């Protein structure tokens, strides 16, 4: 998977170079930079690697899978893909309004169909790579939460250069990054709930761009983006802990997930099931890493004009899932004692 990520970044470099001289795209919502045209890079990277591995026809199969409607035929999943973003952004906008009026450029609601069509094409190119190519192998290694966090962090870092070129402030980017990682966790949740439907991720991704384009001040308001990150993190935590869907087993099953195989643990004992296993196995790692995570996360809401107690609550709510998710990734990445030489 490292080859895929490296190729995606390499393909984006020409767009970053052009963006450094060309500035922003005229007439685009949220004052998008030229670097935003790099949306095709994940699809191109996946197509190159699949053709080398599987030969001719692999790109066509990838695109066919990206637009397959399986798993989206049940009403609740298309509704979730379309409505989760408004359910996140509108409360965040109301929360930000409590700190004062929000001003800035925004797109007329009448342009929503055109916006969705444009952003759907861009999202399809990205998600064919992120979810169609990378999500399955990442889940097989890291699990659903780990895959969402890894993809979210790579996805966020990939956007940093265009955001800087668009004139976003460091505080804005920090809040946006937190919300982006949380949004990717939600997308993995949708992907698994729909039985590995890439289309669900495409729709959700398109809505992530459509709804903010309609909100005044989203591209410049640090308070609004911080509130958006907070609500997105809360929703991601709630969905993954209170309503975890079954995994897309055809893509993410591993040997230890197979029926009849005992869970790995000391002296042949089974680990506690479900959430209890996750909490107990990661508790010590959370204890070790929680301090630097708290410091890093506290950057996002630093400019919120709220009571210090409320700001502490914001940091805590964001840091809690961040600590447990990072601990899970670290324990997966580090060798186990039994595996060490």
Secondary structure, 3 states (H helix, E strand, C coil): CHHHHHHHHHHHHHHHHHHHHHCECCCCHHHCEHHHHHHHHHHHHHHHHHHHHHCCCHHHHHHHHHCCCCCCCCHHHHHHHHHHHHHHHHHHHHHHHCCCCCCCCCCCHHHHHHHHHHHHHHHHHHHHHHHHHHHHHHHHHHHHHHHHHHHHHHHHHHHHHHHHHCCCCHHHHHHHHHHHHHHHHHHHHHHHHCCCCHHHHHHHHHHHHHHHHCCCCCCCCHHHHHHHHHHHHHHHHHHHHHCCCCCCHHHHCCHHHCCCCCCCCHHHCCCCCHHHHHHHHHHHHHHHHHHHHHHHHCCCCCCCCCCHHHHHHHHHHHHHHHHHHHHHHHHHHCCCHHHCC
